[in-house]
Amino acid sequence: MIDQEFGYEEEKLSGGAVYELGVNTSKHHKAIGRIAEPMMQKHWHDKVTNLHRIYRVAEYLYKRQRRTR
């Protein structure tokens, strides 16, 4: 077997948690965007002025979907 440098295994495994967090964050933001898109078209007519409010409502709806009943 080839002699590895000290810390080689830790270096290979350290990115897992960071990568997983990035993937989960990306999925979260994508889900909120999917919820917000129809609301923008229907209620706000694709105006950017209320974008923060739209995403806050979408965030609330996303959290509400994930609640245990």
Helices and strands as residue ranges (DSSP letters): H 8-13, H 15-42, G 48-50, H 51-65
